[in-house]
Amino acid sequence: MLQDTVEVDAWGAWQVEWRDLVILDAENKVVGVINLTDHDLELPENVKLVRELVAEAQER
């Protein structure tokens, strides 16, 4: 979880919202962003989507 500060404004720089899951590759480049409010992880299709993005990040 990112604890942002006014001076850094990482949330603004990354253009993320509360409950955004940001998937990064080994070079810290964004592979994908999924909002966990909109994509409830109790639903198997959402878990599958997260796993696919993590796999893609590992392949890079």
PDB file of N, CA, C, O and CB in Angstrom:
ATOM      1  N   MET A   1       0.848  -1.174   0.000  1.00  0.00           N
ATOM      2  CA  MET A   1       0.000   0.000   0.000  1.00  0.00           C
ATOM      3  C   MET A   1       0.892   1.236   0.000  1.00  0.00           C
ATOM      4  O   MET A   1       1.873   1.320   0.739  1.00  0.00           O
ATOM      5  CB  MET A   1      -0.964  -0.001   1.221  1.00  0.00           C
ATOM      6  N   LEU A   2       0.536   2.159  -0.823  1.00  0.00           N
ATOM      7  CA  LEU A   2       1.301   3.393  -0.958  1.00  0.00           C
ATOM      8  C   LEU A   2       0.765   4.450  -0.010  1.00  0.00           C
ATOM      9  O   LEU A   2      -0.404   4.827  -0.079  1.00  0.00           O
ATOM     10  CB  LEU A   2       1.259   3.904  -2.404  1.00  0.00           C
ATOM     11  N   GLN A   3       1.629   4.923   0.875  1.00  0.00           N
ATOM     12  CA  GLN A   3       1.261   6.044   1.741  1.00  0.00           C
ATOM     13  C   GLN A   3       1.812   7.298   1.099  1.00  0.00           C
ATOM     14  O   GLN A   3       3.014   7.556   1.158  1.00  0.00           O
ATOM     15  CB  GLN A   3       1.806   5.863   3.209  1.00  0.00           C
ATOM     16  N   ASP A   4       0.953   8.064   0.496  1.00  0.00           N
ATOM     17  CA  ASP A   4       1.351   9.244  -0.252  1.00  0.00           C
ATOM     18  C   ASP A   4       1.523  10.439   0.682  1.00  0.00           C
ATOM     19  O   ASP A   4       1.043  10.430   1.815  1.00  0.00           O
ATOM     20  CB  ASP A   4       0.321   9.559  -1.341  1.00  0.00           C
ATOM     21  N   THR A   5       2.209  11.459   0.191  1.00  0.00           N
ATOM     22  CA  THR A   5       2.334  12.729   0.900  1.00  0.00           C
ATOM     23  C   THR A   5       1.975  13.853  -0.066  1.00  0.00           C
ATOM     24  O   THR A   5       1.983  13.657  -1.281  1.00  0.00           O
ATOM     25  CB  THR A   5       3.778  12.920   1.478  1.00  0.00           C
ATOM     26  N   VAL A   6       1.667  15.009   0.463  1.00  0.00           N
ATOM     27  CA  VAL A   6       1.343  16.166  -0.367  1.00  0.00           C
ATOM     28  C   VAL A   6       2.550  16.547  -1.221  1.00  0.00           C
ATOM     29  O   VAL A   6       2.400  16.906  -2.389  1.00  0.00           O
ATOM     30  CB  VAL A   6       0.899  17.362   0.510  1.00  0.00           C
ATOM     31  N   GLU A   7       3.741  16.469  -0.640  1.00  0.00           N
ATOM     32  CA  GLU A   7       4.954  16.861  -1.356  1.00  0.00           C
ATOM     33  C   GLU A   7       5.235  15.943  -2.551  1.00  0.00           C
ATOM     34  O   GLU A   7       5.655  16.416  -3.607  1.00  0.00           O
ATOM     35  CB  GLU A   7       6.147  16.852  -0.404  1.00  0.00           C
ATOM     36  N   VAL A   8       5.009  14.658  -2.392  1.00  0.00           N
ATOM     37  CA  VAL A   8       5.315  13.686  -3.444  1.00  0.00           C
ATOM     38  C   VAL A   8       4.175  13.559  -4.450  1.00  0.00           C
ATOM     39  O   VAL A   8       4.416  13.519  -5.656  1.00  0.00           O
ATOM     40  CB  VAL A   8       5.614  12.323  -2.829  1.00  0.00           C
ATOM     41  N   ASP A   9       2.946  13.495  -3.971  1.00  0.00           N
ATOM     42  CA  ASP A   9       1.751  13.315  -4.804  1.00  0.00           C
ATOM     43  C   ASP A   9       1.900  12.147  -5.778  1.00  0.00           C
ATOM     44  O   ASP A   9       1.649  12.284  -6.975  1.00  0.00           O
ATOM     45  CB  ASP A   9       1.457  14.594  -5.579  1.00  0.00           C
ATOM     46  N   ALA A  10       2.310  11.003  -5.246  1.00  0.00           N
ATOM     47  CA  ALA A  10       2.478   9.802  -6.070  1.00  0.00           C
ATOM     48  C   ALA A  10       1.155   9.348  -6.674  1.00  0.00           C
ATOM     49  O   ALA A  10       1.123   8.881  -7.813  1.00  0.00           O
ATOM     50  CB  ALA A  10       3.084   8.671  -5.240  1.00  0.00           C
ATOM     51  N   TRP A  11       0.068   9.480  -5.925  1.00  0.00           N
ATOM     52  CA  TRP A  11      -1.243   9.083  -6.464  1.00  0.00           C
ATOM     53  C   TRP A  11      -1.570   9.911  -7.698  1.00  0.00           C
ATOM     54  O   TRP A  11      -2.077   9.376  -8.684  1.00  0.00           O
ATOM     55  CB  TRP A  11      -2.356   9.250  -5.396  1.00  0.00           C
ATOM     56  N   GLY A  12      -1.290  11.192  -7.657  1.00  0.00           N
ATOM     57  CA  GLY A  12      -1.544  12.059  -8.805  1.00  0.00           C
ATOM     58  C   GLY A  12      -0.624  11.735  -9.965  1.00  0.00           C
ATOM     59  O   GLY A  12      -1.056  11.695 -11.117  1.00  0.00           O
ATOM     60  N   ALA A  13       0.647  11.503  -9.663  1.00  0.00           N
ATOM     61  CA  ALA A  13       1.619  11.189 -10.709  1.00  0.00           C
ATOM     62  C   ALA A  13       1.282   9.870 -11.401  1.00  0.00           C
ATOM     63  O   ALA A  13       1.432   9.739 -12.616  1.00  0.00           O
ATOM     64  CB  ALA A  13       3.031  11.125 -10.121  1.00  0.00           C
ATOM     65  N   TRP A  14       0.825   8.900 -10.618  1.00  0.00           N
ATOM     66  CA  TRP A  14       0.484   7.584 -11.176  1.00  0.00           C
ATOM     67  C   TRP A  14      -0.945   7.550 -11.701  1.00  0.00           C
ATOM     68  O   TRP A  14      -1.334   6.603 -12.384  1.00  0.00           O
ATOM     69  CB  TRP A  14       0.671   6.494 -10.120  1.00  0.00           C
ATOM     70  N   GLN A  15      -1.725   8.574 -11.388  1.00  0.00           N
ATOM     71  CA  GLN A  15      -3.137   8.645 -11.780  1.00  0.00           C
ATOM     72  C   GLN A  15      -3.913   7.420 -11.300  1.00  0.00           C
ATOM     73  O   GLN A  15      -4.606   6.759 -12.074  1.00  0.00           O
ATOM     74  CB  GLN A  15      -3.259   8.775 -13.302  1.00  0.00           C
ATOM     75  N   VAL A  16      -3.778   7.131  -9.993  1.00  0.00           N
ATOM     76  CA  VAL A  16      -4.474   5.997  -9.393  1.00  0.00           C
ATOM     77  C   VAL A  16      -5.526   6.482  -8.416  1.00  0.00           C
ATOM     78  O   VAL A  16      -5.524   7.631  -7.973  1.00  0.00           O
ATOM     79  CB  VAL A  16      -3.485   5.062  -8.688  1.00  0.00           C
ATOM     80  N   GLU A  17      -6.426   5.563  -8.096  1.00  0.00           N
ATOM     81  CA  GLU A  17      -7.490   5.830  -7.138  1.00  0.00           C
ATOM     82  C   GLU A  17      -7.421   4.794  -6.025  1.00  0.00           C
ATOM     83  O   GLU A  17      -6.677   3.816  -6.101  1.00  0.00           O
ATOM     84  CB  GLU A  17      -8.884   5.813  -7.828  1.00  0.00           C
ATOM     85  N   TRP A  18      -8.214   5.036  -4.994  1.00  0.00           N
ATOM     86  CA  TRP A  18      -8.295   4.110  -3.865  1.00  0.00           C
ATOM     87  C   TRP A  18      -8.646   2.714  -4.373  1.00  0.00           C
ATOM     88  O   TRP A  18      -9.574   2.563  -5.167  1.00  0.00           O
ATOM     89  CB  TRP A  18      -9.344   4.594  -2.826  1.00  0.00           C
ATOM     90  N   ARG A  19      -7.919   1.700  -3.929  1.00  0.00           N
ATOM     91  CA  ARG A  19      -8.110   0.287  -4.246  1.00  0.00           C
ATOM     92  C   ARG A  19      -7.649  -0.090  -5.650  1.00  0.00           C
ATOM     93  O   ARG A  19      -8.051  -1.132  -6.169  1.00  0.00           O
ATOM     94  CB  ARG A  19      -9.553  -0.070  -4.089  1.00  0.00           C
ATOM     95  N   ASP A  20      -6.814   0.738  -6.270  1.00  0.00           N
ATOM     96  CA  ASP A  20      -6.206   0.351  -7.538  1.00  0.00           C
ATOM     97  C   ASP A  20      -5.038  -0.583  -7.241  1.00  0.00           C
ATOM     98  O   ASP A  20      -4.186  -0.294  -6.401  1.00  0.00           O
ATOM     99  CB  ASP A  20      -5.734   1.603  -8.350  1.00  0.00           C
ATOM    100  N   LEU A  21      -5.020  -1.694  -7.939  1.00  0.00           N
ATOM    101  CA  LEU A  21      -3.911  -2.636  -7.868  1.00  0.00           C
ATOM    102  C   LEU A  21      -3.061  -2.386  -9.104  1.00  0.00           C
ATOM    103  O   LEU A  21      -3.519  -2.576 -10.231  1.00  0.00           O
ATOM    104  CB  LEU A  21      -4.409  -4.141  -7.787  1.00  0.00           C
ATOM    105  N   VAL A  22      -1.828  -1.961  -8.889  1.00  0.00           N
ATOM    106  CA  VAL A  22      -0.925  -1.651  -9.998  1.00  0.00           C
ATOM    107  C   VAL A  22       0.067  -2.803 -10.126  1.00  0.00           C
ATOM    108  O   VAL A  22       0.800  -3.110  -9.186  1.00  0.00           O
ATOM    109  CB  VAL A  22      -0.180  -0.277  -9.774  1.00  0.00           C
ATOM    110  N   ILE A  23       0.082  -3.434 -11.293  1.00  0.00           N
ATOM    111  CA  ILE A  23       0.994  -4.541 -11.562  1.00  0.00           C
ATOM    112  C   ILE A  23       2.193  -3.983 -12.308  1.00  0.00           C
ATOM    113  O   ILE A  23       2.040  -3.353 -13.354  1.00  0.00           O
ATOM    114  CB  ILE A  23       0.296  -5.680 -12.381  1.00  0.00           C
ATOM    115  N   LEU A  24       3.392  -4.215 -11.769  1.00  0.00           N
ATOM    116  CA  LEU A  24       4.635  -3.717 -12.355  1.00  0.00           C
ATOM    117  C   LEU A  24       5.487  -4.874 -12.841  1.00  0.00           C
ATOM    118  O   LEU A  24       5.413  -5.977 -12.300  1.00  0.00           O
ATOM    119  CB  LEU A  24       5.417  -2.869 -11.341  1.00  0.00           C
ATOM    120  N   ASP A  25       6.304  -4.621 -13.869  1.00  0.00           N
ATOM    121  CA  ASP A  25       7.256  -5.631 -14.305  1.00  0.00           C
ATOM    122  C   ASP A  25       8.560  -5.466 -13.521  1.00  0.00           C
ATOM    123  O   ASP A  25       8.632  -4.660 -12.593  1.00  0.00           O
ATOM    124  CB  ASP A  25       7.512  -5.528 -15.837  1.00  0.00           C
ATOM    125  N   ALA A  26       9.564  -6.215 -13.887  1.00  0.00           N
ATOM    126  CA  ALA A  26      10.839  -6.186 -13.161  1.00  0.00           C
ATOM    127  C   ALA A  26      11.542  -4.839 -13.259  1.00  0.00           C
ATOM    128  O   ALA A  26      12.403  -4.527 -12.437  1.00  0.00           O
ATOM    129  CB  ALA A  26      11.755  -7.270 -13.685  1.00  0.00           C
ATOM    130  N   GLU A  27      11.182  -4.042 -14.257  1.00  0.00           N
ATOM    131  CA  GLU A  27      11.784  -2.719 -14.422  1.00  0.00           C
ATOM    132  C   GLU A  27      10.881  -1.618 -13.879  1.00  0.00           C
ATOM    133  O   GLU A  27      11.080  -0.439 -14.171  1.00  0.00           O
ATOM    134  CB  GLU A  27      12.089  -2.459 -15.891  1.00  0.00           C
ATOM    135  N   ASN A  28       9.890  -2.013 -13.088  1.00  0.00           N
ATOM    136  CA  ASN A  28       8.915  -1.095 -12.480  1.00  0.00           C
ATOM    137  C   ASN A  28       8.087  -0.327 -13.507  1.00  0.00           C
ATOM    138  O   ASN A  28       7.665   0.801 -13.251  1.00  0.00           O
ATOM    139  CB  ASN A  28       9.630  -0.112 -11.587  1.00  0.00           C
ATOM    140  N   LYS A  29       7.859  -0.933 -14.654  1.00  0.00           N
ATOM    141  CA  LYS A  29       6.961  -0.357 -15.652  1.00  0.00           C
ATOM    142  C   LYS A  29       5.577  -0.961 -15.452  1.00  0.00           C
ATOM    143  O   LYS A  29       5.444  -2.153 -15.175  1.00  0.00           O
ATOM    144  CB  LYS A  29       7.484  -0.613 -17.106  1.00  0.00           C
ATOM    145  N   VAL A  30       4.562  -0.140 -15.594  1.00  0.00           N
ATOM    146  CA  VAL A  30       3.188  -0.588 -15.359  1.00  0.00           C
ATOM    147  C   VAL A  30       2.756  -1.574 -16.440  1.00  0.00           C
ATOM    148  O   VAL A  30       2.842  -1.292 -17.635  1.00  0.00           O
ATOM    149  CB  VAL A  30       2.223   0.615 -15.317  1.00  0.00           C
ATOM    150  N   VAL A  31       2.291  -2.737 -15.990  1.00  0.00           N
ATOM    151  CA  VAL A  31       1.740  -3.743 -16.890  1.00  0.00           C
ATOM    152  C   VAL A  31       0.224  -3.579 -16.953  1.00  0.00           C
ATOM    153  O   VAL A  31      -0.386  -3.753 -18.008  1.00  0.00           O
ATOM    154  CB  VAL A  31       2.123  -5.178 -16.425  1.00  0.00           C
ATOM    155  N   GLY A  32      -0.373  -3.244 -15.816  1.00  0.00           N
ATOM    156  CA  GLY A  32      -1.815  -3.052 -15.778  1.00  0.00           C
ATOM    157  C   GLY A  32      -2.266  -2.487 -14.452  1.00  0.00           C
ATOM    158  O   GLY A  32      -1.548  -2.550 -13.455  1.00  0.00           O
ATOM    159  N   VAL A  33      -3.473  -1.929 -14.453  1.00  0.00           N
ATOM    160  CA  VAL A  33      -4.077  -1.370 -13.248  1.00  0.00           C
ATOM    161  C   VAL A  33      -5.498  -1.922 -13.166  1.00  0.00           C
ATOM    162  O   VAL A  33      -6.268  -1.840 -14.123  1.00  0.00           O
ATOM    163  CB  VAL A  33      -4.065   0.214 -13.263  1.00  0.00           C
ATOM    164  N   ILE A  34      -5.826  -2.480 -12.016  1.00  0.00           N
ATOM    165  CA  ILE A  34      -7.169  -3.020 -11.802  1.00  0.00           C
ATOM    166  C   ILE A  34      -7.698  -2.427 -10.507  1.00  0.00           C
ATOM    167  O   ILE A  34      -7.032  -2.482  -9.473  1.00  0.00           O
ATOM    168  CB  ILE A  34      -7.164  -4.595 -11.750  1.00  0.00           C
ATOM    169  N   ASN A  35      -8.885  -1.865 -10.564  1.00  0.00           N
ATOM    170  CA  ASN A  35      -9.510  -1.348  -9.356  1.00  0.00           C
ATOM    171  C   ASN A  35     -10.270  -2.485  -8.681  1.00  0.00           C
ATOM    172  O   ASN A  35     -11.149  -3.101  -9.283  1.00  0.00           O
ATOM    173  CB  ASN A  35     -10.457  -0.150  -9.679  1.00  0.00           C
ATOM    174  N   LEU A  36      -9.926  -2.751  -7.437  1.00  0.00           N
ATOM    175  CA  LEU A  36     -10.508  -3.884  -6.724  1.00  0.00           C
ATOM    176  C   LEU A  36     -11.918  -3.616  -6.217  1.00  0.00           C
ATOM    177  O   LEU A  36     -12.596  -4.538  -5.763  1.00  0.00           O
ATOM    178  CB  LEU A  36      -9.631  -4.257  -5.571  1.00  0.00           C
ATOM    179  N   THR A  37     -12.361  -2.383  -6.288  1.00  0.00           N
ATOM    180  CA  THR A  37     -13.766  -2.092  -5.998  1.00  0.00           C
ATOM    181  C   THR A  37     -14.613  -2.510  -7.196  1.00  0.00           C
ATOM    182  O   THR A  37     -15.684  -3.096  -7.039  1.00  0.00           O
ATOM    183  CB  THR A  37     -13.973  -0.578  -5.672  1.00  0.00           C
ATOM    184  N   ASP A  38     -14.121  -2.202  -8.389  1.00  0.00           N
ATOM    185  CA  ASP A  38     -14.838  -2.544  -9.619  1.00  0.00           C
ATOM    186  C   ASP A  38     -14.674  -4.010 -10.014  1.00  0.00           C
ATOM    187  O   ASP A  38     -15.542  -4.578 -10.676  1.00  0.00           O
ATOM    188  CB  ASP A  38     -14.361  -1.662 -10.750  1.00  0.00           C
ATOM    189  N   HIS A  39     -13.561  -4.622  -9.607  1.00  0.00           N
ATOM    190  CA  HIS A  39     -13.246  -6.005  -9.979  1.00  0.00           C
ATOM    191  C   HIS A  39     -13.059  -6.832  -8.709  1.00  0.00           C
ATOM    192  O   HIS A  39     -11.933  -7.114  -8.299  1.00  0.00           O
ATOM    193  CB  HIS A  39     -11.965  -6.069 -10.877  1.00  0.00           C
ATOM    194  N   ASP A  40     -14.159  -7.210  -8.106  1.00  0.00           N
ATOM    195  CA  ASP A  40     -14.175  -7.968  -6.855  1.00  0.00           C
ATOM    196  C   ASP A  40     -13.424  -9.284  -7.026  1.00  0.00           C
ATOM    197  O   ASP A  40     -13.726 -10.062  -7.932  1.00  0.00           O
ATOM    198  CB  ASP A  40     -15.624  -8.231  -6.395  1.00  0.00           C
ATOM    199  N   LEU A  41     -12.453  -9.533  -6.161  1.00  0.00           N
ATOM    200  CA  LEU A  41     -11.654 -10.749  -6.261  1.00  0.00           C
ATOM    201  C   LEU A  41     -12.387 -12.001  -5.763  1.00  0.00           C
ATOM    202  O   LEU A  41     -11.818 -13.093  -5.761  1.00  0.00           O
ATOM    203  CB  LEU A  41     -10.380 -10.574  -5.484  1.00  0.00           C
ATOM    204  N   GLU A  42     -13.620 -11.847  -5.353  1.00  0.00           N
ATOM    205  CA  GLU A  42     -14.437 -13.028  -5.058  1.00  0.00           C
ATOM    206  C   GLU A  42     -14.933 -13.671  -6.345  1.00  0.00           C
ATOM    207  O   GLU A  42     -15.382 -14.817  -6.335  1.00  0.00           O
ATOM    208  CB  GLU A  42     -15.630 -12.652  -4.160  1.00  0.00           C
ATOM    209  N   LEU A  43     -14.854 -12.946  -7.447  1.00  0.00           N
ATOM    210  CA  LEU A  43     -15.296 -13.481  -8.739  1.00  0.00           C
ATOM    211  C   LEU A  43     -14.098 -14.108  -9.456  1.00  0.00           C
ATOM    212  O   LEU A  43     -13.075 -13.449  -9.646  1.00  0.00           O
ATOM    213  CB  LEU A  43     -15.946 -12.358  -9.619  1.00  0.00           C
ATOM    214  N   PRO A  44     -14.219 -15.363  -9.851  1.00  0.00           N
ATOM    215  CA  PRO A  44     -13.098 -16.076 -10.478  1.00  0.00           C
ATOM    216  C   PRO A  44     -12.534 -15.386 -11.713  1.00  0.00           C
ATOM    217  O   PRO A  44     -11.328 -15.453 -11.952  1.00  0.00           O
ATOM    218  CB  PRO A  44     -13.531 -17.454 -10.851  1.00  0.00           C
ATOM    219  N   GLU A  45     -13.373 -14.725 -12.503  1.00  0.00           N
ATOM    220  CA  GLU A  45     -12.864 -14.069 -13.709  1.00  0.00           C
ATOM    221  C   GLU A  45     -11.943 -12.902 -13.372  1.00  0.00           C
ATOM    222  O   GLU A  45     -11.031 -12.590 -14.138  1.00  0.00           O
ATOM    223  CB  GLU A  45     -14.021 -13.580 -14.570  1.00  0.00           C
ATOM    224  N   ASN A  46     -12.175 -12.261 -12.240  1.00  0.00           N
ATOM    225  CA  ASN A  46     -11.302 -11.159 -11.824  1.00  0.00           C
ATOM    226  C   ASN A  46      -9.975 -11.678 -11.294  1.00  0.00           C
ATOM    227  O   ASN A  46      -8.929 -11.073 -11.530  1.00  0.00           O
ATOM    228  CB  ASN A  46     -11.990 -10.304 -10.758  1.00  0.00           C
ATOM    229  N   VAL A  47     -10.014 -12.796 -10.578  1.00  0.00           N
ATOM    230  CA  VAL A  47      -8.775 -13.426 -10.107  1.00  0.00           C
ATOM    231  C   VAL A  47      -7.945 -13.862 -11.310  1.00  0.00           C
ATOM    232  O   VAL A  47      -6.725 -13.703 -11.328  1.00  0.00           O
ATOM    233  CB  VAL A  47      -9.082 -14.645  -9.178  1.00  0.00           C
ATOM    234  N   LYS A  48      -8.623 -14.412 -12.308  1.00  0.00           N
ATOM    235  CA  LYS A  48      -7.931 -14.842 -13.530  1.00  0.00           C
ATOM    236  C   LYS A  48      -7.260 -13.654 -14.210  1.00  0.00           C
ATOM    237  O   LYS A  48      -6.119 -13.767 -14.660  1.00  0.00           O
ATOM    238  CB  LYS A  48      -8.918 -15.525 -14.503  1.00  0.00           C
ATOM    239  N   LEU A  49      -7.940 -12.535 -14.290  1.00  0.00           N
ATOM    240  CA  LEU A  49      -7.381 -11.332 -14.901  1.00  0.00           C
ATOM    241  C   LEU A  49      -6.118 -10.874 -14.170  1.00  0.00           C
ATOM    242  O   LEU A  49      -5.117 -10.544 -14.807  1.00  0.00           O
ATOM    243  CB  LEU A  49      -8.421 -10.209 -14.908  1.00  0.00           C
ATOM    244  N   VAL A  50      -6.163 -10.853 -12.845  1.00  0.00           N
ATOM    245  CA  VAL A  50      -4.988 -10.458 -12.054  1.00  0.00           C
ATOM    246  C   VAL A  50      -3.839 -11.425 -12.307  1.00  0.00           C
ATOM    247  O   VAL A  50      -2.699 -11.002 -12.496  1.00  0.00           O
ATOM    248  CB  VAL A  50      -5.329 -10.414 -10.541  1.00  0.00           C
ATOM    249  N   ARG A  51      -4.132 -12.713 -12.311  1.00  0.00           N
ATOM    250  CA  ARG A  51      -3.077 -13.721 -12.548  1.00  0.00           C
ATOM    251  C   ARG A  51      -2.462 -13.563 -13.930  1.00  0.00           C
ATOM    252  O   ARG A  51      -1.252 -13.724 -14.089  1.00  0.00           O
ATOM    253  CB  ARG A  51      -3.644 -15.143 -12.395  1.00  0.00           C
ATOM    254  N   GLU A  52      -3.273 -13.253 -14.922  1.00  0.00           N
ATOM    255  CA  GLU A  52      -2.753 -13.058 -16.269  1.00  0.00           C
ATOM    256  C   GLU A  52      -1.831 -11.847 -16.338  1.00  0.00           C
ATOM    257  O   GLU A  52      -0.797 -11.887 -17.005  1.00  0.00           O
ATOM    258  CB  GLU A  52      -3.900 -12.899 -17.258  1.00  0.00           C
ATOM    259  N   LEU A  53      -2.202 -10.782 -15.656  1.00  0.00           N
ATOM    260  CA  LEU A  53      -1.341  -9.587 -15.641  1.00  0.00           C
ATOM    261  C   LEU A  53      -0.037  -9.844 -14.895  1.00  0.00           C
ATOM    262  O   LEU A  53       1.017  -9.358 -15.305  1.00  0.00           O
ATOM    263  CB  LEU A  53      -2.078  -8.408 -14.998  1.00  0.00           C
ATOM    264  N   VAL A  54      -0.098 -10.601 -13.809  1.00  0.00           N
ATOM    265  CA  VAL A  54       1.124 -10.943 -13.065  1.00  0.00           C
ATOM    266  C   VAL A  54       2.018 -11.818 -13.945  1.00  0.00           C
ATOM    267  O   VAL A  54       3.232 -11.618 -13.981  1.00  0.00           O
ATOM    268  CB  VAL A  54       0.779 -11.679 -11.723  1.00  0.00           C
ATOM    269  N   ALA A  55       1.437 -12.775 -14.646  1.00  0.00           N
ATOM    270  CA  ALA A  55       2.215 -13.633 -15.536  1.00  0.00           C
ATOM    271  C   ALA A  55       2.869 -12.800 -16.640  1.00  0.00           C
ATOM    272  O   ALA A  55       4.033 -13.015 -16.980  1.00  0.00           O
ATOM    273  CB  ALA A  55       1.320 -14.732 -16.149  1.00  0.00           C
ATOM    274  N   GLU A  56       2.119 -11.854 -17.195  1.00  0.00           N
ATOM    275  CA  GLU A  56       2.671 -10.980 -18.228  1.00  0.00           C
ATOM    276  C   GLU A  56       3.838 -10.166 -17.682  1.00  0.00           C
ATOM    277  O   GLU A  56       4.848  -9.987 -18.361  1.00  0.00           O
ATOM    278  CB  GLU A  56       1.587 -10.047 -18.777  1.00  0.00           C
ATOM    279  N   ALA A  57       3.695  -9.675 -16.455  1.00  0.00           N
ATOM    280  CA  ALA A  57       4.767  -8.893 -15.835  1.00  0.00           C
ATOM    281  C   ALA A  57       6.014  -9.745 -15.640  1.00  0.00           C
ATOM    282  O   ALA A  57       7.130  -9.253 -15.808  1.00  0.00           O
ATOM    283  CB  ALA A  57       4.305  -8.317 -14.487  1.00  0.00           C
ATOM    284  N   GLN A  58       5.843 -10.997 -15.294  1.00  0.00           N
ATOM    285  CA  GLN A  58       6.986 -11.895 -15.078  1.00  0.00           C
ATOM    286  C   GLN A  58       7.690 -12.237 -16.381  1.00  0.00           C
ATOM    287  O   GLN A  58       8.889 -12.518 -16.387  1.00  0.00           O
ATOM    288  CB  GLN A  58       6.529 -13.176 -14.391  1.00  0.00           C
ATOM    289  N   GLU A  59       6.951 -12.214 -17.485  1.00  0.00           N
ATOM    290  CA  GLU A  59       7.527 -12.544 -18.791  1.00  0.00           C
ATOM    291  C   GLU A  59       8.365 -11.408 -19.354  1.00  0.00           C
ATOM    292  O   GLU A  59       9.236 -11.638 -20.192  1.00  0.00           O
ATOM    293  CB  GLU A  59       6.429 -12.897 -19.771  1.00  0.00           C
ATOM    294  N   ARG A  60       8.115 -10.195 -18.909  1.00  0.00           N
ATOM    295  CA  ARG A  60       8.840  -9.029 -19.444  1.00  0.00           C
ATOM    296  C   ARG A  60      10.246  -8.966 -18.913  1.00  0.00           C
ATOM    297  O   ARG A  60      10.995  -8.053 -19.258  1.00  0.00           O
ATOM    298  CB  ARG A  60       8.111  -7.740 -19.106  1.00  0.00           C
TER     299      ARG A  60
END
